[in-house]
Amino acid sequence: MDKYEILKKIGEGSYGKIFLAKGKLDNEQCVIKEIDLTKMPVKEKEASQKEVILLAKMKHANIVTFFASLQENNKLYIVMEYCDGGDLMKRINMQHGVLFDEDQILSWFVQISLGLKHIHDRKILHRDVKAQNIFLSSNGKIAKLGDFGIARQLTNTMEFAYTCVGTPYYLSPEICENRPYNNKTDIWSLGCVLYELCALKHPFEGSSLHQLVLKICRGYFQPVSPKYSYDLRALISQLFKVSPRDRPSVNSILRKPFLQKLVLRYLPPESASTLLITLNYLRRQIPAVRRGPLEGFFKIH
């Protein structure tokens, strides 16, 4: 920890603290997550160590960058990118009831989805997708998915996880009913984030956990404002299908025609150039490709 200067504490959880810091050599700001291993049960210790391994694997423009980790005096330190725009829930609360423009919503949503695609393509479930775990940078233009504390890697895409985890407002029906779940539970949570961007409130609320769970399991939510396009409103309904089999995969979401311009804008340069070369070739060979330019780019799950 000698390489970093702690500037201030910016958060605290059950087992640790989060600090804003800066590197003594480069003067660059970063976030340091301090986890007290002495207070932590064995399973949570293992989860923290797995988080470090997962974070080190995640290299994507829409995922919070992992810099380093170290262990000192029974404390685990995870050093990560600092996002100066705070989290998405803070940004939603700043609206004070004034709805976001659809362009802004879709811009953030596509970026979050691209980050989630990167995770799902590596057979990892995030399991805690929520507005507080999405961070903004570059004056709010860039959205990044963070906090992999309860992520789980699957041995194959069809394996189901069983542990009941997550934040209550974002829990899927299958988790509420203690059924096995897979990456479609992240899709439900993604739907909750999209709804919050449109309505500035949670889609499912209750005066008790029992009431909240009942609403989630029924999949009933108040429609968002008709000012938003049919495509956007229809997408929310698809993400909130009670049966996980009926929900689209993140790849299916990103293939939707009304999102394709934004997908191209936010693809990493190497992916975008590869895609454009492929499209130009296919268009010469098969004119019909013009109808769905991203169809072949995303694997179908």
Phi and psi in degrees as GROMACS dihedral restraints (atoms count N, CA, C in turn):
[ dihedral_restraints ]
;  ai    aj    ak    al  type     phi  dphi    fc
    3     4     5     6     1   -63.5    20    10
    4     5     6     7     1   -21.1    20    10
    6     7     8     9     1   -77.9    20    10
    7     8     9    10     1   -11.3    20    10
    9    10    11    12     1  -121.5    20    10
   10    11    12    13     1   148.0    20    10
   12    13    14    15     1  -111.6    20    10
   13    14    15    16     1   120.4    20    10
   15    16    17    18     1   -74.4    20    10
   16    17    18    19     1   127.9    20    10
   18    19    20    21     1   -95.5    20    10
   19    20    21    22     1   -47.2    20    10
   21    22    23    24     1  -168.2    20    10
   22    23    24    25     1   159.4    20    10
   24    25    26    27     1   -83.1    20    10
   25    26    27    28     1   132.9    20    10
   27    28    29    30     1  -119.9    20    10
   28    29    30    31     1    -0.4    20    10
   30    31    32    33     1  -173.6    20    10
   31    32    33    34     1   163.9    20    10
   33    34    35    36     1  -153.0    20    10
   34    35    36    37     1   140.4    20    10
   36    37    38    39     1  -130.0    20    10
   37    38    39    40     1  -168.4    20    10
   39    40    41    42     1   -59.6    20    10
   40    41    42    43     1   -40.6    20    10
   42    43    44    45     1  -116.1    20    10
   43    44    45    46     1     5.5    20    10
   45    46    47    48     1  -175.1    20    10
   46    47    48    49     1  -172.0    20    10
   48    49    50    51     1  -129.4    20    10
   49    50    51    52     1   159.7    20    10
   51    52    53    54     1  -123.2    20    10
   52    53    54    55     1   129.3    20    10
   54    55    56    57     1  -121.2    20    10
   55    56    57    58     1   146.0    20    10
   57    58    59    60     1   -87.4    20    10
   58    59    60    61     1   130.9    20    10
   60    61    62    63     1  -140.1    20    10
   61    62    63    64     1   177.9    20    10
   63    64    65    66     1  -143.5    20    10
   64    65    66    67     1   149.2    20    10
   66    67    68    69     1   -73.0    20    10
   67    68    69    70     1   135.4    20    10
   69    70    71    72     1   -70.4    20    10
   70    71    72    73     1   -28.2    20    10
   72    73    74    75     1   -83.7    20    10
   73    74    75    76     1   -47.0    20    10
   75    76    77    78     1  -101.2    20    10
   76    77    78    79     1    -8.4    20    10
   78    79    80    81     1    65.2    20    10
   79    80    81    82     1    12.1    20    10
   81    82    83    84     1   -81.2    20    10
   82    83    84    85     1   136.3    20    10
   84    85    86    87     1   -73.8    20    10
   85    86    87    88     1   148.9    20    10
   87    88    89    90     1  -151.8    20    10
   88    89    90    91     1   172.5    20    10
   90    91    92    93     1  -113.2    20    10
   91    92    93    94     1   134.1    20    10
   93    94    95    96     1  -117.6    20    10
   94    95    96    97     1   121.9    20    10
   96    97    98    99     1   -96.2    20    10
   97    98    99   100     1   117.7    20    10
   99   100   101   102     1  -103.2    20    10
  100   101   102   103     1   119.2    20    10
  102   103   104   105     1  -113.8    20    10
  103   104   105   106     1   122.0    20    10
  105   106   107   108     1   -83.2    20    10
  106   107   108   109     1   105.6    20    10
  108   109   110   111     1   -73.4    20    10
  109   110   111   112     1   -20.5    20    10
  111   112   113   114     1   -70.8    20    10
  112   113   114   115     1   -29.9    20    10
  114   115   116   117     1   -88.5    20    10
  115   116   117   118     1    -1.3    20    10
  117   118   119   120     1  -101.9    20    10
  118   119   120   121     1   130.5    20    10
  120   121   122   123     1   -62.0    20    10
  121   122   123   124     1   161.1    20    10
  123   124   125   126     1   -55.3    20    10
  124   125   126   127     1   -43.6    20    10
  126   127   128   129     1   -62.4    20    10
  127   128   129   130     1   -41.2    20    10
  129   130   131   132     1   -68.9    20    10
  130   131   132   133     1   -34.3    20    10
  132   133   134   135     1   -60.8    20    10
  133   134   135   136     1   -46.4    20    10
  135   136   137   138     1   -61.5    20    10
  136   137   138   139     1   -39.3    20    10
  138   139   140   141     1   -63.2    20    10
  139   140   141   142     1   -40.5    20    10
  141   142   143   144     1   -65.2    20    10
  142   143   144   145     1   -41.0    20    10
  144   145   146   147     1   -68.2    20    10
  145   146   147   148     1   -34.9    20    10
  147   148   149   150     1   -67.4    20    10
  148   149   150   151     1   -35.6    20    10
  150   151   152   153     1   -58.6    20    10
  151   152   153   154     1   -42.3    20    10
  153   154   155   156     1   -60.8    20    10
  154   155   156   157     1   -44.5    20    10
  156   157   158   159     1   -64.1    20    10
  157   158   159   160     1   -44.0    20    10
  159   160   161   162     1   -65.1    20    10
  160   161   162   163     1   -45.1    20    10
  162   163   164   165     1   -59.4    20    10
  163   164   165   166     1   -39.1    20    10
  165   166   167   168     1   -64.5    20    10
  166   167   168   169     1   -26.0    20    10
  168   169   170   171     1   -81.8    20    10
  169   170   171   172     1   -21.8    20    10
  171   172   173   174     1   -85.8    20    10
  172   173   174   175     1   104.0    20    10
  174   175   176   177     1  -120.0    20    10
  175   176   177   178     1    95.6    20    10
  177   178   179   180     1  -156.0    20    10
  178   179   180   181     1   146.0    20    10
  180   181   182   183     1   -62.5    20    10
  181   182   183   184     1   -24.0    20    10
  183   184   185   186     1  -110.5    20    10
  184   185   186   187     1    26.5    20    10
  186   187   188   189     1  -130.6    20    10
  187   188   189   190     1   134.2    20    10
  189   190   191   192     1   -56.2    20    10
  190   191   192   193     1   127.9    20    10
  192   193   194   195     1   -74.8    20    10
  193   194   195   196     1   133.2    20    10
  195   196   197   198     1   -90.2    20    10
  196   197   198   199     1   130.4    20    10
  198   199   200   201     1  -101.8    20    10
  199   200   201   202     1   -49.1    20    10
  201   202   203   204     1  -166.8    20    10
  202   203   204   205     1   166.5    20    10
  204   205   206   207     1  -143.6    20    10
  205   206   207   208     1   150.3    20    10
  207   208   209   210     1  -154.5    20    10
  208   209   210   211     1   157.2    20    10
  210   211   212   213     1  -122.5    20    10
  211   212   213   214     1   127.8    20    10
  213   214   215   216     1  -144.3    20    10
  214   215   216   217     1   133.6    20    10
  216   217   218   219     1    49.4    20    10
  217   218   219   220     1    50.4    20    10
  219   220   221   222     1    60.1    20    10
  220   221   222   223     1    26.3    20    10
  222   223   224   225     1  -127.3    20    10
  223   224   225   226     1   138.1    20    10
  225   226   227   228     1  -101.8    20    10
  226   227   228   229     1   129.9    20    10
  228   229   230   231     1  -114.5    20    10
  229   230   231   232     1   126.4    20    10
  231   232   233   234     1  -115.3    20    10
  232   233   234   235     1   121.2    20    10
  234   235   236   237     1  -101.8    20    10
  235   236   237   238     1   124.2    20    10
  237   238   239   240     1  -133.1    20    10
  238   239   240   241     1   167.5    20    10
  240   241   242   243     1   -61.0    20    10
  241   242   243   244     1   141.4    20    10
  243   244   245   246     1   -95.4    20    10
  244   245   246   247     1   125.6    20    10
  246   247   248   249     1  -104.3    20    10
  247   248   249   250     1   110.9    20    10
  249   250   251   252     1   -71.7    20    10
  250   251   252   253     1   -10.6    20    10
  252   253   254   255     1   -90.8    20    10
  253   254   255   256     1     4.4    20    10
  255   256   257   258     1    71.7    20    10
  256   257   258   259     1  -166.8    20    10
  258   259   260   261     1   -94.3    20    10
  259   260   261   262     1   166.6    20    10
  261   262   263   264     1   -68.0    20    10
  262   263   264   265     1   -32.3    20    10
  264   265   266   267     1   -64.1    20    10
  265   266   267   268     1   -40.2    20    10
  267   268   269   270     1   -60.7    20    10
  268   269   270   271     1   -41.2    20    10
  270   271   272   273     1   -66.2    20    10
  271   272   273   274     1   -39.6    20    10
  273   274   275   276     1   -63.0    20    10
  274   275   276   277     1   -45.0    20    10
  276   277   278   279     1   -64.1    20    10
  277   278   279   280     1   -27.8    20    10
  279   280   281   282     1   -68.6    20    10
  280   281   282   283     1   -15.8    20    10
  282   283   284   285     1   -71.9    20    10
  283   284   285   286     1   -25.8    20    10
  285   286   287   288     1    49.5    20    10
  286   287   288   289     1    46.4    20    10
  288   289   290   291     1    89.8    20    10
  289   290   291   292     1    -8.8    20    10
  291   292   293   294     1   -85.2    20    10
  292   293   294   295     1   116.9    20    10
  294   295   296   297     1   -65.9    20    10
  295   296   297   298     1   144.9    20    10
  297   298   299   300     1   -70.6    20    10
  298   299   300   301     1   152.6    20    10
  300   301   302   303     1   -69.1    20    10
  301   302   303   304     1   149.6    20    10
  303   304   305   306     1   -61.4    20    10
  304   305   306   307     1   -37.9    20    10
  306   307   308   309     1   -58.7    20    10
  307   308   309   310     1   -41.0    20    10
  309   310   311   312     1   -66.8    20    10
  310   311   312   313     1   -43.5    20    10
  312   313   314   315     1   -58.7    20    10
  313   314   315   316     1   -49.2    20    10
  315   316   317   318     1   -68.2    20    10
  316   317   318   319     1   -33.6    20    10
  318   319   320   321     1   -60.1    20    10
  319   320   321   322     1   -50.3    20    10
  321   322   323   324     1   -65.7    20    10
  322   323   324   325     1   -42.7    20    10
  324   325   326   327     1   -61.7    20    10
  325   326   327   328     1   -44.1    20    10
  327   328   329   330     1   -63.3    20    10
  328   329   330   331     1   -41.4    20    10
  330   331   332   333     1   -64.3    20    10
  331   332   333   334     1   -43.3    20    10
  333   334   335   336     1   -61.2    20    10
  334   335   336   337     1   -41.8    20    10
  336   337   338   339     1   -65.7    20    10
  337   338   339   340     1   -38.2    20    10
  339   340   341   342     1   -65.4    20    10
  340   341   342   343     1   -38.5    20    10
  342   343   344   345     1   -63.5    20    10
  343   344   345   346     1   -42.6    20    10
  345   346   347   348     1   -67.2    20    10
  346   347   348   349     1   -35.8    20    10
  348   349   350   351     1   -59.6    20    10
  349   350   351   352     1   -43.3    20    10
  351   352   353   354     1   -58.5    20    10
  352   353   354   355     1   -40.3    20    10
  354   355   356   357     1   -70.5    20    10
  355   356   357   358     1   -50.6    20    10
  357   358   359   360     1   -64.4    20    10
  358   359   360   361     1   -35.0    20    10
  360   361   362   363     1   -63.0    20    10
  361   362   363   364     1   -22.1    20    10
  363   364   365   366     1   -99.9    20    10
  364   365   366   367     1    18.1    20    10
  366   367   368   369     1    58.1    20    10
  367   368   369   370     1    39.8    20    10
  369   370   371   372     1  -116.8    20    10
  370   371   372   373     1   134.4    20    10
  372   373   374   375     1   -95.6    20    10
  373   374   375   376     1   138.6    20    10
  375   376   377   378     1   -78.7    20    10
  376   377   378   379     1   -48.5    20    10
  378   379   380   381     1    71.6    20    10
  379   380   381   382     1     2.2    20    10
  381   382   383   384     1  -148.2    20    10
  382   383   384   385     1    46.1    20    10
  384   385   386   387     1   -71.3    20    10
  385   386   387   388     1   119.1    20    10
  387   388   389   390     1  -159.1    20    10
  388   389   390   391     1   164.5    20    10
  390   391   392   393     1   -60.0    20    10
  391   392   393   394     1   -32.5    20    10
  393   394   395   396     1   -71.5    20    10
  394   395   396   397     1   -16.6    20    10
  396   397   398   399     1  -104.2    20    10
  397   398   399   400     1    15.3    20    10
  399   400   401   402     1  -117.2    20    10
  400   401   402   403     1   127.1    20    10
  402   403   404   405     1  -117.6    20    10
  403   404   405   406     1   146.4    20    10
  405   406   407   408     1  -111.1    20    10
  406   407   408   409     1   143.2    20    10
  408   409   410   411     1  -142.3    20    10
  409   410   411   412     1   178.4    20    10
  411   412   413   414     1    52.9    20    10
  412   413   414   415     1    54.4    20    10
  414   415   416   417     1    57.4    20    10
  415   416   417   418     1    36.5    20    10
  417   418   419   420     1    82.5    20    10
  418   419   420   421     1     3.0    20    10
  420   421   422   423     1   -79.6    20    10
  421   422   423   424     1   -29.8    20    10
  423   424   425   426     1  -108.0    20    10
  424   425   426   427     1   131.7    20    10
  426   427   428   429     1  -112.3    20    10
  427   428   429   430     1   136.3    20    10
  429   430   431   432     1  -133.5    20    10
  430   431   432   433     1   135.7    20    10
  432   433   434   435     1   -84.5    20    10
  433   434   435   436     1   132.9    20    10
  435   436   437   438     1  -136.6    20    10
  436   437   438   439     1  -172.1    20    10
  438   439   440   441     1    56.0    20    10
  439   440   441   442     1    87.3    20    10
  441   442   443   444     1   -99.7    20    10
  442   443   444   445     1    28.4    20    10
  444   445   446   447     1   -58.4    20    10
  445   446   447   448     1   -29.2    20    10
  447   448   449   450     1  -122.5    20    10
  448   449   450   451     1    22.0    20    10
  450   451   452   453     1   -65.6    20    10
  451   452   453   454     1   155.6    20    10
  453   454   455   456     1  -140.3    20    10
  454   455   456   457     1   133.4    20    10
  456   457   458   459     1   -94.9    20    10
  457   458   459   460     1   135.6    20    10
  459   460   461   462     1  -100.3    20    10
  460   461   462   463     1   148.7    20    10
  462   463   464   465     1   -74.2    20    10
  463   464   465   466     1   -25.6    20    10
  465   466   467   468     1  -152.7    20    10
  466   467   468   469     1   166.8    20    10
  468   469   470   471     1   -67.7    20    10
  469   470   471   472     1   -19.4    20    10
  471   472   473   474     1   -95.6    20    10
  472   473   474   475     1    -4.5    20    10
  474   475   476   477     1   -67.8    20    10
  475   476   477   478     1   143.1    20    10
  477   478   479   480     1  -107.1    20    10
  478   479   480   481     1   144.3    20    10
  480   481   482   483     1   -96.1    20    10
  481   482   483   484     1   157.3    20    10
  483   484   485   486     1  -121.1    20    10
  484   485   486   487     1   -19.2    20    10
  486   487   488   489     1   -67.5    20    10
  487   488   489   490     1   133.6    20    10
  489   490   491   492     1   -83.8    20    10
  490   491   492   493     1   105.8    20    10
  492   493   494   495     1  -136.4    20    10
  493   494   495   496     1   169.9    20    10
  495   496   497   498     1   116.8    20    10
  496   497   498   499     1   177.2    20    10
  498   499   500   501     1   -95.4    20    10
  499   500   501   502     1   131.7    20    10
  501   502   503   504     1   -48.5    20    10
  502   503   504   505     1   -43.5    20    10
  504   505   506   507     1   -63.1    20    10
  505   506   507   508     1   -22.6    20    10
  507   508   509   510     1  -107.3    20    10
  508   509   510   511     1     3.7    20    10
  510   511   512   513     1   -67.0    20    10
  511   512   513   514     1   141.8    20    10
  513   514   515   516     1   -83.8    20    10
  514   515   516   517     1   161.3    20    10
  516   517   518   519     1   -57.6    20    10
  517   518   519   520     1   -38.3    20    10
  519   520   521   522     1   -66.1    20    10
  520   521   522   523     1   -34.3    20    10
  522   523   524   525     1   -72.5    20    10
  523   524   525   526     1   -41.2    20    10
  525   526   527   528     1   -59.1    20    10
  526   527   528   529     1   -34.7    20    10
  528   529   530   531     1   -93.5    20    10
  529   530   531   532     1     9.6    20    10
  531   532   533   534     1    58.2    20    10
  532   533   534   535     1    35.9    20    10
  534   535   536   537     1   -97.4    20    10
  535   536   537   538     1   159.2    20    10
  537   538   539   540     1   -61.2    20    10
  538   539   540   541     1   153.2    20    10
  540   541   542   543     1  -143.8    20    10
  541   542   543   544     1   162.0    20    10
  543   544   545   546     1  -134.7    20    10
  544   545   546   547     1  -151.5    20    10
  546   547   548   549     1   -65.2    20    10
  547   548   549   550     1   -12.6    20    10
  549   550   551   552     1   -69.9    20    10
  550   551   552   553     1   -16.9    20    10
  552   553   554   555     1   -70.3    20    10
  553   554   555   556     1   -33.7    20    10
  555   556   557   558     1   -65.6    20    10
  556   557   558   559     1   -33.1    20    10
  558   559   560   561     1   -66.0    20    10
  559   560   561   562     1   -40.9    20    10
  561   562   563   564     1   -58.9    20    10
  562   563   564   565     1   -47.5    20    10
  564   565   566   567     1   -62.9    20    10
  565   566   567   568     1   -37.3    20    10
  567   568   569   570     1   -60.6    20    10
  568   569   570   571     1   -38.9    20    10
  570   571   572   573     1   -61.4    20    10
  571   572   573   574     1   -39.5    20    10
  573   574   575   576     1   -62.1    20    10
  574   575   576   577     1   -41.3    20    10
  576   577   578   579     1   -65.1    20    10
  577   578   579   580     1   -44.3    20    10
  579   580   581   582     1   -61.7    20    10
  580   581   582   583     1   -42.8    20    10
  582   583   584   585     1   -60.8    20    10
  583   584   585   586     1   -44.1    20    10
  585   586   587   588     1   -61.5    20    10
  586   587   588   589     1   -37.0    20    10
  588   589   590   591     1   -65.3    20    10
  589   590   591   592     1   -31.3    20    10
  591   592   593   594     1   -86.3    20    10
  592   593   594   595     1   -34.7    20    10
  594   595   596   597     1  -111.8    20    10
  595   596   597   598     1   -11.1    20    10
  597   598   599   600     1    63.3    20    10
  598   599   600   601     1    25.4    20    10
  600   601   602   603     1  -155.7    20    10
  601   602   603   604     1   165.2    20    10
  603   604   605   606     1   -66.7    20    10
  604   605   606   607     1   145.0    20    10
  606   607   608   609     1   -71.1    20    10
  607   608   609   610     1   -30.9    20    10
  609   610   611   612     1  -125.4    20    10
  610   611   612   613     1   121.4    20    10
  612   613   614   615     1  -136.6    20    10
  613   614   615   616     1   153.6    20    10
  615   616   617   618     1  -156.5    20    10
  616   617   618   619     1   159.3    20    10
  618   619   620   621     1   -78.0    20    10
  619   620   621   622     1   -10.5    20    10
  621   622   623   624     1  -145.9    20    10
  622   623   624   625     1   164.8    20    10
  624   625   626   627     1   -61.9    20    10
  625   626   627   628     1   -38.9    20    10
  627   628   629   630     1   -59.9    20    10
  628   629   630   631     1   -46.6    20    10
  630   631   632   633     1   -64.7    20    10
  631   632   633   634     1   -39.5    20    10
  633   634   635   636     1   -62.0    20    10
  634   635   636   637     1   -45.9    20    10
  636   637   638   639     1   -61.6    20    10
  637   638   639   640     1   -41.1    20    10
  639   640   641   642     1   -59.9    20    10
  640   641   642   643     1   -43.6    20    10
  642   643   644   645     1   -65.2    20    10
  643   644   645   646     1   -41.2    20    10
  645   646   647   648     1   -62.7    20    10
  646   647   648   649     1   -46.9    20    10
  648   649   650   651     1   -65.5    20    10
  649   650   651   652     1   -26.4    20    10
  651   652   653   654     1   -84.6    20    10
  652   653   654   655     1   -19.2    20    10
  654   655   656   657     1    68.2    20    10
  655   656   657   658     1    24.5    20    10
  657   658   659   660     1   -93.8    20    10
  658   659   660   661     1   130.7    20    10
  660   661   662   663     1  -144.0    20    10
  661   662   663   664     1   153.9    20    10
  663   664   665   666     1   -71.9    20    10
  664   665   666   667     1   134.1    20    10
  666   667   668   669     1   -60.8    20    10
  667   668   669   670     1   150.1    20    10
  669   670   671   672     1   -80.3    20    10
  670   671   672   673     1   172.0    20    10
  672   673   674   675     1   -55.8    20    10
  673   674   675   676     1   137.6    20    10
  675   676   677   678     1   -67.4    20    10
  676   677   678   679     1    -4.8    20    10
  678   679   680   681     1   -64.9    20    10
  679   680   681   682     1   -22.2    20    10
  681   682   683   684     1   -85.3    20    10
  682   683   684   685     1   152.6    20    10
  684   685   686   687     1   -64.7    20    10
  685   686   687   688     1   159.4    20    10
  687   688   689   690     1   -59.4    20    10
  688   689   690   691     1   -41.2    20    10
  690   691   692   693     1   -59.6    20    10
  691   692   693   694     1   -43.7    20    10
  693   694   695   696     1   -66.6    20    10
  694   695   696   697     1   -44.7    20    10
  696   697   698   699     1   -65.8    20    10
  697   698   699   700     1   -36.9    20    10
  699   700   701   702     1   -67.4    20    10
  700   701   702   703     1   -36.9    20    10
  702   703   704   705     1   -62.9    20    10
  703   704   705   706     1   -42.7    20    10
  705   706   707   708     1   -57.6    20    10
  706   707   708   709     1   -45.2    20    10
  708   709   710   711     1   -60.6    20    10
  709   710   711   712     1   -39.0    20    10
  711   712   713   714     1   -67.1    20    10
  712   713   714   715     1   -39.0    20    10
  714   715   716   717     1   -69.1    20    10
  715   716   717   718     1   -23.8    20    10
  717   718   719   720     1  -100.1    20    10
  718   719   720   721     1    24.9    20    10
  720   721   722   723     1   -66.5    20    10
  721   722   723   724     1   130.2    20    10
  723   724   725   726     1   -63.4    20    10
  724   725   726   727     1   -39.9    20    10
  726   727   728   729     1   -81.9    20    10
  727   728   729   730     1   124.1    20    10
  729   730   731   732     1   -59.1    20    10
  730   731   732   733     1   -29.3    20    10
  732   733   734   735     1   -63.7    20    10
  733   734   735   736     1   -26.0    20    10
  735   736   737   738     1   -87.0    20    10
  736   737   738   739     1   -10.6    20    10
  738   739   740   741     1   -81.1    20    10
  739   740   741   742     1   145.1    20    10
  741   742   743   744     1   -73.0    20    10
  742   743   744   745     1   154.1    20    10
  744   745   746   747     1   -75.8    20    10
  745   746   747   748     1   167.0    20    10
  747   748   749   750     1   -64.0    20    10
  748   749   750   751     1   -32.3    20    10
  750   751   752   753     1   -66.6    20    10
  751   752   753   754     1   -39.0    20    10
  753   754   755   756     1   -64.5    20    10
  754   755   756   757     1   -38.4    20    10
  756   757   758   759     1   -61.0    20    10
  757   758   759   760     1   -46.8    20    10
  759   760   761   762     1   -72.3    20    10
  760   761   762   763     1   -12.5    20    10
  762   763   764   765     1   -86.2    20    10
  763   764   765   766     1    -6.3    20    10
  765   766   767   768     1   -64.0    20    10
  766   767   768   769     1   130.3    20    10
  768   769   770   771     1   -53.8    20    10
  769   770   771   772     1   -37.3    20    10
  771   772   773   774     1   -73.9    20    10
  772   773   774   775     1    -8.1    20    10
  774   775   776   777     1  -106.0    20    10
  775   776   777   778     1    -6.9    20    10
  777   778   779   780     1   -64.2    20    10
  778   779   780   781     1   -36.7    20    10
  780   781   782   783     1   -62.4    20    10
  781   782   783   784     1   -40.8    20    10
  783   784   785   786     1   -70.0    20    10
  784   785   786   787     1   -37.2    20    10
  786   787   788   789     1   -59.9    20    10
  787   788   789   790     1   -45.7    20    10
  789   790   791   792     1   -62.3    20    10
  790   791   792   793     1   -36.7    20    10
  792   793   794   795     1   -65.2    20    10
  793   794   795   796     1   -38.1    20    10
  795   796   797   798     1  -100.9    20    10
  796   797   798   799     1    -2.0    20    10
  798   799   800   801     1   -62.7    20    10
  799   800   801   802     1   143.2    20    10
  801   802   803   804     1   -56.6    20    10
  802   803   804   805     1   147.2    20    10
  804   805   806   807     1   -50.8    20    10
  805   806   807   808     1   -42.1    20    10
  807   808   809   810     1   -67.1    20    10
  808   809   810   811     1   -36.7    20    10
  810   811   812   813     1   -70.1    20    10
  811   812   813   814     1   -41.2    20    10
  813   814   815   816     1   -63.6    20    10
  814   815   816   817     1   -43.5    20    10
  816   817   818   819     1   -68.0    20    10
  817   818   819   820     1   -39.4    20    10
  819   820   821   822     1   -61.5    20    10
  820   821   822   823     1   -43.1    20    10
  822   823   824   825     1   -62.8    20    10
  823   824   825   826     1   -45.3    20    10
  825   826   827   828     1   -65.6    20    10
  826   827   828   829     1   -38.4    20    10
  828   829   830   831     1   -61.7    20    10
  829   830   831   832     1   -44.9    20    10
  831   832   833   834     1   -62.4    20    10
  832   833   834   835     1   -43.8    20    10
  834   835   836   837     1   -63.5    20    10
  835   836   837   838     1   -44.0    20    10
  837   838   839   840     1   -61.1    20    10
  838   839   840   841     1   -39.8    20    10
  840   841   842   843     1   -65.4    20    10
  841   842   843   844     1   -47.1    20    10
  843   844   845   846     1   -64.9    20    10
  844   845   846   847     1   -36.3    20    10
  846   847   848   849     1   -64.8    20    10
  847   848   849   850     1   -33.5    20    10
  849   850   851   852     1   -70.6    20    10
  850   851   852   853     1   -33.6    20    10
  852   853   854   855     1   -85.5    20    10
  853   854   855   856     1   -41.6    20    10
  855   856   857   858     1  -132.7    20    10
  856   857   858   859     1    98.0    20    10
  858   859   860   861     1   -55.2    20    10
  859   860   861   862     1   -28.4    20    10
  861   862   863   864     1   -65.1    20    10
  862   863   864   865     1   -17.1    20    10
  864   865   866   867     1   -60.1    20    10
  865   866   867   868     1   -24.0    20    10
  867   868   869   870     1   -55.8    20    10
  868   869   870   871     1   -26.7    20    10
  870   871   872   873     1   -72.0    20    10
  871   872   873   874     1   -27.9    20    10
  873   874   875   876     1  -141.8    20    10
  874   875   876   877     1    74.5    20    10
  876   877   878   879     1   -59.8    20    10
  877   878   879   880     1   -23.7    20    10
  879   880   881   882     1  -102.9    20    10
  880   881   882   883     1     2.5    20    10
  882   883   884   885     1   -56.6    20    10
  883   884   885   886     1   -42.7    20    10
  885   886   887   888     1   -82.2    20    10
  886   887   888   889     1   -11.4    20    10
  888   889   890   891     1   -76.9    20    10
  889   890   891   892     1   -38.2    20    10
  891   892   893   894     1   -96.2    20    10
  892   893   894   895     1   129.2    20    10
  894   895   896   897     1   -65.6    20    10
  895   896   897   898     1   142.5    20    10
  897   898   899   900     1   -91.0    20    10
  898   899   900   901     1   122.2    20    10
